[in-house]
Amino acid sequence: QDTQEKDKAIPPERAEEAKLKAKYPNLGQKPGGSDFLMKRLQKGQKYFDSGDYNMAKAKMKNKQLPCAGPDKNLVTGDHIPTPQDLPQRKSSLVTSKLAG
Amino acid sequence: DIISTVEFNYTGDLLATGDKGGRVVIFQREQETKSRPLSRGEYNVYSTFQSHEPEFDYLKSLEIEEKINKIRWLPQQNAAHFLLSTNDKTIKLWKISERDKRAEGYNLKDEDGRLREPFRVTELRVPTLKPMDLMVEASPRRTFANAHTYHINSISVNSDYATYLSADDLRINLWHLEVTNRSFNIVDIKPANMEELTEVITAAEFHPHHCNVFVYSSSKGTIRLCDMRSSALCDQHSKFFEEPEDPSSRSFFSEIISSISDVKFSHSGRYMMTRDYLSVKVWDLNMENRPVETYQVHEYLRSKLCSLYENDCIFDKFECCWNGSDSTIMTGSYNNFFRTFERETHRDITLEASRESSKPRAILKPRKVCTTGKRKKDEITVDSLDFNKKILHTAWHPMENIIAVAATNNLYLFQEKVN
Protein backbone atom coordinates (compact mmCIF):
# COMPACT_ATOMS: atom_id res chain seq x y z
CA GLN A 1 0.00 0.00 0.00
CA ASP A 2 3.02 2.22 0.61
CA THR A 3 4.19 2.17 -3.01
CA GLN A 4 0.67 2.87 -4.16
CA GLU A 5 0.57 6.02 -2.05
CA LYS A 6 3.96 7.15 -3.37
CA ASP A 7 2.79 6.84 -6.94
CA LYS A 8 -0.22 8.94 -6.18
CA ALA A 9 1.76 11.59 -4.31
CA ILE A 10 1.70 14.91 -6.12
CA PRO A 11 4.90 16.95 -6.04
CA PRO A 12 4.34 19.93 -3.70
CA GLU A 13 4.95 22.43 -6.51
CA ARG A 14 2.17 20.94 -8.61
CA ALA A 15 -0.20 20.92 -5.66
CA GLU A 16 0.53 24.62 -5.12
CA GLU A 17 -0.02 25.28 -8.81
CA ALA A 18 -3.39 23.56 -8.64
CA LYS A 19 -4.30 25.75 -5.66
CA LEU A 20 -3.38 28.90 -7.54
CA LYS A 21 -5.26 27.88 -10.67
CA ALA A 22 -8.30 27.09 -8.57
CA LYS A 23 -8.26 30.57 -7.09
CA TYR A 24 -7.48 32.39 -10.32
CA PRO A 25 -8.68 30.35 -13.28
CA ASN A 26 -7.88 33.16 -15.74
CA LEU A 27 -4.21 33.32 -14.82
CA GLY A 28 -1.99 33.91 -17.85
CA GLN A 29 -1.24 31.06 -20.20
CA LYS A 30 2.46 31.90 -20.26
CA PRO A 31 3.77 30.99 -16.84
CA GLY A 32 6.20 33.65 -15.59
CA GLY A 33 6.32 35.02 -19.09
CA SER A 34 6.06 38.47 -20.58
CA ASP A 35 3.47 39.72 -18.13
CA PHE A 36 5.54 39.65 -15.03
CA LEU A 37 8.69 40.68 -16.89
CA MET A 38 6.93 43.75 -18.27
CA LYS A 39 5.74 44.60 -14.78
CA ARG A 40 9.33 44.35 -13.59
CA LEU A 41 10.60 46.65 -16.33
CA GLN A 42 8.00 49.25 -15.50
CA LYS A 43 8.42 49.28 -11.75
CA GLY A 44 8.00 52.68 -10.20
CA GLN A 45 5.05 54.75 -9.18
CA LYS A 46 3.58 56.55 -12.17
CA TYR A 47 2.16 60.04 -11.92
CA PHE A 48 -0.08 61.85 -14.34
CA ASP A 49 2.61 64.47 -14.98
CA SER A 50 5.40 66.31 -13.22
CA GLY A 51 2.97 68.86 -11.83
CA ASP A 52 1.03 66.07 -10.20
CA TYR A 53 4.27 64.69 -8.76
CA ASN A 54 5.46 68.01 -7.38
CA MET A 55 2.12 68.82 -5.82
CA ALA A 56 1.96 65.43 -4.21
CA LYS A 57 5.47 65.90 -2.79
CA ALA A 58 4.59 69.32 -1.43
CA LYS A 59 1.48 67.97 0.20
CA MET A 60 3.46 65.16 1.78
CA LYS A 61 5.74 67.65 3.48
CA ASN A 62 2.85 69.55 5.04
CA LYS A 63 0.79 66.58 6.01
CA GLN A 64 1.49 64.14 8.75
CA LEU A 65 2.11 60.61 7.65
CA PRO A 66 -1.24 58.90 7.29
CA CYS A 67 -1.90 56.29 9.91
CA ALA A 68 -3.69 53.05 9.42
CA GLY A 69 -7.44 53.21 9.83
CA PRO A 70 -10.33 53.11 7.44
CA ASP A 71 -11.67 56.57 8.28
CA LYS A 72 -8.35 58.31 7.53
CA ASN A 73 -8.37 56.90 4.03
CA LEU A 74 -11.78 58.31 3.23
CA VAL A 75 -10.83 61.37 1.22
CA THR A 76 -14.04 62.59 -0.29
CA GLY A 77 -15.24 66.07 -1.12
CA ASP A 78 -12.32 67.78 0.62
CA HIS A 79 -9.76 68.08 -2.14
CA ILE A 80 -8.59 66.31 -5.22
CA PRO A 81 -6.86 63.14 -4.06
CA THR A 82 -3.23 62.64 -4.90
CA PRO A 83 -1.52 59.26 -5.21
CA GLN A 84 -0.25 59.62 -1.63
CA ASP A 85 -3.81 59.89 -0.30
CA LEU A 86 -4.85 56.61 -1.72
CA PRO A 87 -4.19 53.45 0.23
CA GLN A 88 -1.02 51.79 -0.94
CA ARG A 89 -1.74 48.89 -3.16
CA LYS A 90 0.78 47.03 -5.18
CA SER A 91 -0.50 46.23 -8.62
CA SER A 92 -0.79 42.51 -9.01
CA LEU A 93 -0.67 40.33 -12.04
CA VAL A 94 -3.83 38.58 -11.07
CA THR A 95 -6.66 40.49 -12.65
CA SER A 96 -9.81 40.89 -10.64
CA LYS A 97 -12.77 38.81 -11.61
CA LEU A 98 -14.58 42.06 -12.38
CA ALA A 99 -12.22 42.87 -15.25
CA GLY A 100 -13.28 41.16 -18.45
CA ASP B 1 15.33 53.30 7.11
CA ILE B 2 15.33 49.95 5.33
CA ILE B 3 18.86 48.80 4.50
CA SER B 4 19.18 47.90 0.84
CA THR B 5 22.85 46.95 0.49
CA VAL B 6 25.81 45.96 2.68
CA GLU B 7 29.43 45.76 1.60
CA PHE B 8 32.82 45.39 3.30
CA ASN B 9 35.80 47.09 1.71
CA TYR B 10 38.89 45.14 0.60
CA THR B 11 40.53 45.12 4.04
CA GLY B 12 37.33 44.69 6.00
CA ASP B 13 38.09 47.74 8.09
CA LEU B 14 35.18 49.61 6.58
CA LEU B 15 31.61 48.44 6.15
CA ALA B 16 29.20 50.44 4.01
CA THR B 17 25.42 50.23 4.08
CA GLY B 18 22.98 51.89 1.73
CA ASP B 19 19.32 52.41 2.49
CA LYS B 20 15.98 53.08 0.90
CA GLY B 21 16.26 56.80 1.68
CA GLY B 22 19.38 57.17 -0.45
CA ARG B 23 21.73 57.42 2.51
CA VAL B 24 25.07 55.70 2.90
CA VAL B 25 26.41 54.91 6.37
CA ILE B 26 30.00 53.72 6.71
CA PHE B 27 31.23 51.89 9.78
CA GLN B 28 34.85 51.57 10.75
CA ARG B 29 36.40 48.82 12.78
CA GLU B 30 37.94 49.93 16.03
CA GLN B 31 41.60 49.26 16.41
CA GLU B 32 42.59 46.89 19.17
CA THR B 33 44.17 48.62 22.11
CA LYS B 34 45.44 47.21 25.32
CA SER B 35 43.33 49.60 27.35
CA ARG B 36 40.07 48.56 25.70
CA PRO B 37 40.41 44.87 24.85
CA LEU B 38 36.67 44.29 24.80
CA SER B 39 36.12 46.68 21.93
CA ARG B 40 38.19 44.57 19.56
CA GLY B 41 36.39 44.23 16.32
CA GLU B 42 33.61 46.66 17.08
CA TYR B 43 32.36 48.71 14.22
CA ASN B 44 31.35 52.31 14.85
CA VAL B 45 29.88 54.93 12.57
CA TYR B 46 32.60 56.58 10.54
CA SER B 47 30.69 58.63 8.00
CA THR B 48 27.10 59.27 6.92
CA PHE B 49 26.02 61.04 3.78
CA GLN B 50 23.14 61.42 1.40
CA SER B 51 24.18 59.69 -1.78
CA HIS B 52 21.08 59.92 -3.94
CA GLU B 53 17.92 62.01 -3.90
CA PRO B 54 14.55 61.10 -5.38
CA GLU B 55 14.18 62.33 -8.93
CA PHE B 56 11.44 62.57 -11.50
CA ASP B 57 11.67 61.30 -15.06
CA TYR B 58 9.67 63.90 -16.96
CA LEU B 59 9.48 61.92 -20.16
CA LYS B 60 7.85 58.89 -18.57
CA SER B 61 6.21 60.57 -15.58
CA LEU B 62 7.91 58.10 -13.32
CA GLU B 63 9.48 58.63 -9.96
CA ILE B 64 13.10 57.54 -9.71
CA GLU B 65 13.70 56.06 -6.29
CA GLU B 66 16.65 57.21 -4.27
CA LYS B 67 17.10 53.74 -2.84
CA ILE B 68 20.70 52.57 -3.01
CA ASN B 69 20.71 49.29 -4.91
CA LYS B 70 24.40 48.51 -4.66
CA ILE B 71 27.63 49.82 -3.17
CA ARG B 72 31.01 48.64 -4.36
CA TRP B 73 34.31 49.77 -2.91
CA LEU B 74 37.33 50.61 -4.99
CA PRO B 75 40.67 49.22 -3.83
CA GLN B 76 42.47 51.80 -1.74
CA GLN B 77 45.21 53.65 -3.60
CA ASN B 78 45.89 56.58 -1.30
CA ALA B 79 44.79 57.92 2.05
CA ALA B 80 41.22 58.43 0.87
CA HIS B 81 38.59 55.74 0.35
CA PHE B 82 36.46 55.55 -2.77
CA LEU B 83 33.20 53.77 -3.36
CA LEU B 84 30.59 53.52 -6.09
CA SER B 85 26.94 53.74 -5.08
CA THR B 86 24.00 53.39 -7.42
CA ASN B 87 20.25 53.80 -7.45
CA ASP B 88 18.02 52.70 -10.33
CA LYS B 89 19.47 55.16 -12.83
CA THR B 90 22.64 56.92 -11.68
CA ILE B 91 25.99 55.72 -10.37
CA LYS B 92 28.13 57.99 -8.24
CA LEU B 93 31.75 57.81 -7.19
CA TRP B 94 32.26 59.07 -3.64
CA LYS B 95 35.50 60.05 -1.98
CA ILE B 96 35.70 59.63 1.77
CA SER B 97 38.65 61.40 3.30
CA GLU B 98 39.87 62.30 6.75
CA ARG B 99 40.92 65.70 7.87
CA ASP B 100 42.80 65.98 11.14
CA LYS B 101 44.87 69.10 10.54
CA ARG B 102 43.93 72.68 9.98
CA ALA B 103 46.02 75.55 8.72
CA GLU B 104 46.31 78.60 10.97
CA GLY B 105 48.01 81.93 10.56
CA TYR B 106 46.83 83.02 7.13
CA ASN B 107 48.02 86.42 5.99
CA LEU B 108 44.92 87.67 4.27
CA LYS B 109 42.18 86.37 6.52
CA ASP B 110 41.39 86.05 10.23
CA GLU B 111 40.95 82.79 12.06
CA ASP B 112 37.19 83.03 11.54
CA GLY B 113 37.61 83.55 7.80
CA ARG B 114 36.98 87.27 7.53
CA LEU B 115 39.28 89.23 5.29
CA ARG B 116 41.84 91.28 7.14
CA GLU B 117 42.16 94.99 6.49
CA PRO B 118 45.12 95.42 4.13
CA PHE B 119 46.80 98.06 6.29
CA ARG B 120 46.81 95.63 9.22
CA VAL B 121 48.97 93.21 7.32
CA THR B 122 52.37 94.45 8.43
CA GLU B 123 54.43 91.32 8.18
CA LEU B 124 54.46 88.11 6.19
CA ARG B 125 53.95 84.89 8.08
CA VAL B 126 53.89 81.27 7.07
CA PRO B 127 50.65 79.43 8.01
CA THR B 128 51.21 76.44 10.27
CA LEU B 129 49.33 73.16 10.45
CA LYS B 130 47.65 72.50 13.76
CA PRO B 131 45.88 69.28 14.78
CA MET B 132 42.11 69.31 14.97
CA ASP B 133 39.37 66.84 15.81
CA LEU B 134 39.06 64.19 13.17
CA MET B 135 36.56 65.09 10.50
CA VAL B 136 35.45 62.58 7.89
CA GLU B 137 34.23 64.15 4.68
CA ALA B 138 32.39 62.49 1.85
CA SER B 139 32.34 64.26 -1.49
CA PRO B 140 30.92 63.16 -4.83
CA ARG B 141 33.72 62.97 -7.38
CA ARG B 142 31.93 61.59 -10.44
CA THR B 143 28.36 61.14 -11.53
CA PHE B 144 27.70 58.50 -14.18
CA ALA B 145 24.23 59.24 -15.47
CA ASN B 146 21.88 58.79 -18.38
CA ALA B 147 23.17 55.44 -19.54
CA HIS B 148 20.36 53.18 -18.38
CA THR B 149 16.82 53.05 -19.68
CA TYR B 150 15.91 50.28 -17.28
CA HIS B 151 16.65 49.78 -13.62
CA ILE B 152 20.24 49.20 -12.55
CA ASN B 153 20.57 45.99 -10.52
CA SER B 154 24.36 45.55 -10.35
CA ILE B 155 27.68 47.33 -10.48
CA SER B 156 31.04 45.59 -10.43
CA VAL B 157 34.55 47.03 -10.28
CA ASN B 158 36.99 45.39 -12.66
CA SER B 159 40.29 43.90 -11.50
CA ASP B 160 42.07 46.46 -13.69
CA TYR B 161 40.92 49.08 -11.15
CA ALA B 162 40.18 51.40 -14.05
CA THR B 163 36.83 50.22 -15.37
CA TYR B 164 33.55 48.95 -13.99
CA LEU B 165 30.30 47.57 -15.34
CA SER B 166 26.71 48.53 -14.59
CA ALA B 167 23.82 46.23 -15.47
CA ASP B 168 20.11 46.92 -15.82
CA ASP B 169 17.30 44.56 -16.81
CA LEU B 170 18.27 44.44 -20.46
CA ARG B 171 21.70 45.99 -20.90
CA ILE B 172 25.18 46.03 -19.45
CA ASN B 173 27.48 49.04 -19.83
CA LEU B 174 31.21 49.38 -19.34
CA TRP B 175 32.56 52.57 -17.83
CA HIS B 176 35.95 54.06 -17.21
CA LEU B 177 36.17 55.50 -13.71
CA GLU B 178 37.60 58.76 -15.05
CA VAL B 179 35.03 59.27 -17.82
CA THR B 180 31.45 60.24 -17.08
CA ASN B 181 30.17 61.39 -20.45
CA ARG B 182 30.57 58.08 -22.22
CA SER B 183 30.04 54.42 -21.54
CA PHE B 184 30.23 51.40 -23.81
CA ASN B 185 27.36 49.00 -24.15
CA ILE B 186 28.68 45.45 -23.93
CA VAL B 187 25.50 43.40 -23.59
CA ASP B 188 22.10 44.18 -25.05
CA ILE B 189 19.35 41.58 -24.78
CA LYS B 190 16.48 43.86 -25.67
CA PRO B 191 14.47 42.15 -28.42
CA ALA B 192 13.41 44.16 -31.46
CA ASN B 193 9.85 43.42 -30.53
CA MET B 194 9.19 43.73 -26.81
CA GLU B 195 6.42 41.18 -27.09
CA GLU B 196 9.15 38.61 -27.59
CA LEU B 197 10.82 39.40 -24.28
CA THR B 198 11.42 36.17 -22.40
CA GLU B 199 14.11 36.96 -19.89
CA VAL B 200 15.86 39.82 -18.14
CA ILE B 201 19.31 40.33 -16.63
CA THR B 202 19.20 39.93 -12.88
CA ALA B 203 22.85 40.34 -11.79
CA ALA B 204 26.32 40.80 -13.25
CA GLU B 205 29.87 40.64 -11.95
CA PHE B 206 33.43 40.91 -13.22
CA HIS B 207 35.82 38.01 -12.68
CA PRO B 208 38.09 38.76 -9.68
CA HIS B 209 41.34 38.25 -11.65
CA HIS B 210 40.62 38.16 -15.39
CA CYS B 211 39.74 41.70 -16.39
CA ASN B 212 38.23 40.55 -19.69
CA VAL B 213 35.71 38.14 -18.17
CA PHE B 214 32.33 38.85 -16.60
CA VAL B 215 29.14 36.90 -15.97
CA TYR B 216 25.49 37.82 -15.94
CA SER B 217 22.52 35.87 -14.64
CA SER B 218 18.97 35.82 -15.94
CA SER B 219 15.42 35.49 -14.72
CA LYS B 220 15.31 32.07 -16.37
CA GLY B 221 18.00 30.65 -14.09
CA THR B 222 20.86 30.74 -16.58
CA ILE B 223 24.29 32.34 -16.34
CA ARG B 224 26.30 33.58 -19.29
CA LEU B 225 30.04 34.12 -19.11
CA CYS B 226 31.40 36.66 -21.59
CA ASP B 227 34.90 37.48 -22.76
CA MET B 228 35.42 41.07 -23.85
CA ARG B 229 38.36 40.07 -26.03
CA SER B 230 36.15 38.13 -28.39
CA SER B 231 34.03 41.05 -29.54
CA ALA B 232 33.02 44.56 -28.62
CA LEU B 233 29.40 43.56 -28.09
CA CYS B 234 29.19 40.47 -25.92
CA ASP B 235 25.74 39.32 -26.96
CA GLN B 236 27.31 35.98 -27.84
CA HIS B 237 28.36 34.29 -24.65
CA SER B 238 31.55 32.32 -24.25
CA LYS B 239 30.00 29.95 -21.75
CA PHE B 240 26.40 29.18 -20.91
CA PHE B 241 25.56 27.68 -17.54
CA GLU B 242 22.21 25.99 -17.06
CA GLU B 243 21.07 23.07 -15.00
CA PRO B 244 18.80 20.77 -16.99
CA GLU B 245 15.27 20.76 -15.69
CA ASP B 246 13.16 17.71 -15.15
CA PRO B 247 10.24 18.37 -17.52
CA SER B 248 7.88 16.28 -15.43
CA SER B 249 8.28 18.56 -12.44
CA ARG B 250 7.63 21.76 -14.34
CA SER B 251 4.90 23.99 -12.93
CA PHE B 252 3.67 27.54 -13.14
CA PHE B 253 6.22 28.46 -10.49
CA SER B 254 9.25 26.77 -12.02
CA GLU B 255 10.56 29.73 -13.95
CA ILE B 256 9.82 32.24 -11.21
CA ILE B 257 11.69 30.29 -8.53
CA SER B 258 14.58 29.55 -10.87
CA SER B 259 15.20 33.26 -11.42
CA ILE B 260 18.69 34.04 -10.12
CA SER B 261 18.72 36.93 -7.68
CA ASP B 262 22.49 37.11 -7.10
CA VAL B 263 25.71 35.82 -8.65
CA LYS B 264 29.10 35.99 -6.94
CA PHE B 265 32.50 34.73 -8.00
CA SER B 266 34.54 32.92 -5.38
CA HIS B 267 37.67 34.75 -4.23
CA SER B 268 39.73 32.12 -6.01
CA GLY B 269 38.00 32.86 -9.30
CA ARG B 270 37.50 29.18 -9.97
CA TYR B 271 33.85 29.01 -8.88
CA MET B 272 30.75 31.14 -8.89
CA MET B 273 27.67 30.96 -6.70
CA THR B 274 24.09 31.71 -7.71
CA ARG B 275 21.05 32.26 -5.51
CA ASP B 276 17.58 31.40 -6.71
CA TYR B 277 14.44 31.45 -4.60
CA LEU B 278 14.88 28.18 -2.78
CA SER B 279 18.55 27.27 -3.14
CA VAL B 280 22.16 28.34 -3.55
CA LYS B 281 24.26 26.67 -6.24
CA VAL B 282 28.01 26.58 -6.65
CA TRP B 283 29.25 26.27 -10.23
CA ASP B 284 32.69 25.29 -11.46
CA LEU B 285 33.53 27.67 -14.29
CA ASN B 286 34.85 24.71 -16.21
CA MET B 287 31.52 22.87 -16.17
CA GLU B 288 28.51 24.42 -17.81
CA ASN B 289 25.91 21.71 -17.70
CA ARG B 290 25.21 21.63 -14.00
CA PRO B 291 26.34 23.10 -10.67
CA VAL B 292 28.87 21.17 -8.58
CA GLU B 293 27.07 21.87 -5.32
CA THR B 294 23.47 22.70 -4.45
CA TYR B 295 22.31 23.82 -1.02
CA GLN B 296 18.65 24.00 -0.05
CA VAL B 297 18.00 27.19 1.85
CA HIS B 298 14.35 26.74 2.80
CA GLU B 299 12.97 23.79 0.84
CA TYR B 300 9.92 23.74 3.15
CA LEU B 301 8.64 26.79 1.25
CA ARG B 302 8.01 24.69 -1.84
CA SER B 303 4.66 23.66 -0.44
CA LYS B 304 3.76 27.30 0.25
CA LEU B 305 4.43 28.70 -3.20
CA CYS B 306 0.81 29.58 -3.82
CA SER B 307 0.56 31.97 -0.87
CA LEU B 308 4.10 33.23 -1.45
CA TYR B 309 3.03 34.17 -4.97
CA GLU B 310 -0.05 35.93 -3.67
CA ASN B 311 1.87 38.03 -1.18
CA ASP B 312 4.67 38.68 -3.70
CA CYS B 313 7.32 37.09 -1.49
CA ILE B 314 8.17 34.71 -4.31
CA PHE B 315 9.79 37.70 -6.05
CA ASP B 316 12.09 38.54 -3.11
CA LYS B 317 15.70 38.90 -4.19
CA PHE B 318 18.07 37.25 -1.76
CA GLU B 319 21.81 37.80 -1.98
CA CYS B 320 24.58 35.36 -1.11
CA CYS B 321 28.23 35.65 -0.18
CA TRP B 322 31.45 33.69 0.26
CA ASN B 323 33.76 33.82 3.24
CA GLY B 324 37.36 34.88 2.65
CA SER B 325 38.69 31.37 2.07
CA ASP B 326 35.67 30.24 -0.02
CA SER B 327 35.07 27.41 2.44
CA THR B 328 31.69 28.69 3.60
CA ILE B 329 28.77 30.41 1.94
CA MET B 330 25.97 32.43 3.50
CA THR B 331 22.53 33.58 2.49
CA GLY B 332 19.39 34.92 4.13
CA SER B 333 15.87 33.62 4.59
CA TYR B 334 12.64 34.68 6.32
CA ASN B 335 11.85 35.29 9.98
CA ASN B 336 15.22 37.06 10.23
CA PHE B 337 16.93 33.72 9.71
CA PHE B 338 20.15 33.41 7.78
CA ARG B 339 22.03 30.28 6.86
CA THR B 340 25.67 29.33 6.41
CA PHE B 341 26.86 26.21 4.61
CA GLU B 342 30.31 24.71 5.04
CA ARG B 343 31.28 23.24 1.71
CA GLU B 344 33.76 20.60 2.81
CA THR B 345 31.97 19.24 5.85
CA HIS B 346 28.44 19.79 4.53
CA ARG B 347 27.54 21.32 7.87
CA ASP B 348 24.90 23.97 7.74
CA ILE B 349 23.45 26.16 10.41
CA THR B 350 20.45 28.45 10.71
CA LEU B 351 20.81 31.53 12.86
CA GLU B 352 18.53 34.41 13.72
CA ALA B 353 19.28 38.11 13.63
CA SER B 354 16.99 39.70 16.13
CA ARG B 355 17.25 41.62 19.36
CA GLU B 356 14.93 39.24 21.21
CA SER B 357 16.92 36.17 20.40
CA SER B 358 20.35 37.42 21.32
CA LYS B 359 22.05 39.78 23.70
CA PRO B 360 25.28 41.48 22.67
CA ARG B 361 28.27 39.15 23.02
CA ALA B 362 26.03 36.13 23.63
CA ILE B 363 26.58 33.10 21.44
CA LEU B 364 23.86 32.62 18.86
CA LYS B 365 21.70 29.61 19.27
CA PRO B 366 21.03 27.56 16.14
CA ARG B 367 17.44 27.68 14.97
CA LYS B 368 15.41 24.99 13.33
CA VAL B 369 12.28 25.05 11.26
CA CYS B 370 9.95 22.17 11.88
CA THR B 371 8.90 20.54 8.63
CA THR B 372 7.10 17.51 9.95
CA GLY B 373 3.95 17.40 12.00
CA LYS B 374 5.59 17.06 15.38
CA ARG B 375 7.14 20.28 16.56
CA LYS B 376 9.96 19.93 19.03
CA LYS B 377 10.65 22.51 21.69
CA ASP B 378 12.43 25.59 20.27
CA GLU B 379 11.48 24.69 16.73
CA ILE B 380 9.37 26.98 14.61
CA THR B 381 6.65 25.81 12.26
CA VAL B 382 6.58 27.03 8.69
CA ASP B 383 3.24 28.74 9.25
CA SER B 384 4.53 30.84 12.12
CA LEU B 385 7.45 32.24 10.11
CA ASP B 386 7.29 35.99 9.67
CA PHE B 387 7.60 36.64 5.94
CA ASN B 388 7.96 40.37 6.49
CA LYS B 389 11.24 39.80 8.28
CA LYS B 390 13.49 38.96 5.37
CA ILE B 391 17.26 38.91 5.31
CA LEU B 392 18.11 39.86 1.75
CA HIS B 393 21.53 41.42 2.27
CA THR B 394 24.51 39.87 4.01
CA ALA B 395 28.26 40.40 3.78
CA TRP B 396 31.31 38.50 5.01
CA HIS B 397 34.56 40.14 6.07
CA PRO B 398 37.20 39.40 3.39
CA MET B 399 39.61 37.80 5.82
CA GLU B 400 38.07 37.15 9.19
CA ASN B 401 34.94 35.44 10.39
CA ILE B 402 32.91 38.58 10.89
CA ILE B 403 29.57 38.84 9.15
CA ALA B 404 27.19 41.73 8.60
CA VAL B 405 23.50 40.90 8.35
CA ALA B 406 20.85 43.47 7.41
CA ALA B 407 17.46 42.74 8.93
CA THR B 408 15.06 45.33 7.48
CA ASN B 409 16.27 48.51 9.16
CA ASN B 410 18.73 47.00 11.59
CA LEU B 411 22.31 45.98 10.95
CA TYR B 412 23.75 43.08 12.91
CA LEU B 413 27.42 42.24 13.15
CA PHE B 414 28.42 38.80 14.28
CA GLN B 415 31.87 37.54 15.02
CA GLU B 416 33.31 34.10 15.49
CA LYS B 417 33.94 33.45 19.12
CA VAL B 418 37.64 33.43 19.85
CA ASN B 419 38.54 31.35 22.87
HADDOCK unambig.tbl for C-alpha pairs under 7 A between the chains (distance, minus, plus):
assign (segid A and resid 12 and name CA) (segid B and resid 302 and name CA) 6.29 0.50 0.50
assign (segid A and resid 12 and name CA) (segid B and resid 303 and name CA) 4.96 0.50 0.50
assign (segid A and resid 13 and name CA) (segid B and resid 251 and name CA) 6.61 0.50 0.50
assign (segid A and resid 13 and name CA) (segid B and resid 302 and name CA) 6.02 0.50 0.50
assign (segid A and resid 13 and name CA) (segid B and resid 303 and name CA) 6.20 0.50 0.50
assign (segid A and resid 14 and name CA) (segid B and resid 251 and name CA) 5.95 0.50 0.50
assign (segid A and resid 16 and name CA) (segid B and resid 303 and name CA) 6.31 0.50 0.50
assign (segid A and resid 16 and name CA) (segid B and resid 304 and name CA) 6.81 0.50 0.50
assign (segid A and resid 16 and name CA) (segid B and resid 305 and name CA) 5.96 0.50 0.50
assign (segid A and resid 16 and name CA) (segid B and resid 306 and name CA) 5.14 0.50 0.50
assign (segid A and resid 17 and name CA) (segid B and resid 251 and name CA) 6.54 0.50 0.50
assign (segid A and resid 17 and name CA) (segid B and resid 252 and name CA) 6.13 0.50 0.50
assign (segid A and resid 17 and name CA) (segid B and resid 306 and name CA) 6.64 0.50 0.50
assign (segid A and resid 19 and name CA) (segid B and resid 306 and name CA) 6.65 0.50 0.50
assign (segid A and resid 20 and name CA) (segid B and resid 306 and name CA) 5.64 0.50 0.50
assign (segid A and resid 31 and name CA) (segid B and resid 252 and name CA) 5.06 0.50 0.50
assign (segid A and resid 32 and name CA) (segid B and resid 255 and name CA) 6.09 0.50 0.50
assign (segid A and resid 32 and name CA) (segid B and resid 256 and name CA) 5.86 0.50 0.50
assign (segid A and resid 33 and name CA) (segid B and resid 198 and name CA) 6.19 0.50 0.50
assign (segid A and resid 34 and name CA) (segid B and resid 197 and name CA) 6.10 0.50 0.50
assign (segid A and resid 34 and name CA) (segid B and resid 198 and name CA) 6.12 0.50 0.50
assign (segid A and resid 41 and name CA) (segid B and resid 150 and name CA) 6.50 0.50 0.50
assign (segid A and resid 44 and name CA) (segid B and resid 62 and name CA) 6.25 0.50 0.50
assign (segid A and resid 44 and name CA) (segid B and resid 63 and name CA) 6.13 0.50 0.50
assign (segid A and resid 45 and name CA) (segid B and resid 62 and name CA) 6.04 0.50 0.50
assign (segid A and resid 45 and name CA) (segid B and resid 63 and name CA) 5.94 0.50 0.50
assign (segid A and resid 46 and name CA) (segid B and resid 61 and name CA) 5.89 0.50 0.50
assign (segid A and resid 46 and name CA) (segid B and resid 62 and name CA) 4.74 0.50 0.50
assign (segid A and resid 46 and name CA) (segid B and resid 63 and name CA) 6.63 0.50 0.50
assign (segid A and resid 47 and name CA) (segid B and resid 61 and name CA) 5.49 0.50 0.50
assign (segid A and resid 47 and name CA) (segid B and resid 62 and name CA) 6.23 0.50 0.50
assign (segid A and resid 48 and name CA) (segid B and resid 61 and name CA) 6.54 0.50 0.50
assign (segid A and resid 49 and name CA) (segid B and resid 61 and name CA) 5.34 0.50 0.50
assign (segid A and resid 50 and name CA) (segid B and resid 58 and name CA) 6.17 0.50 0.50
assign (segid A and resid 50 and name CA) (segid B and resid 61 and name CA) 6.26 0.50 0.50
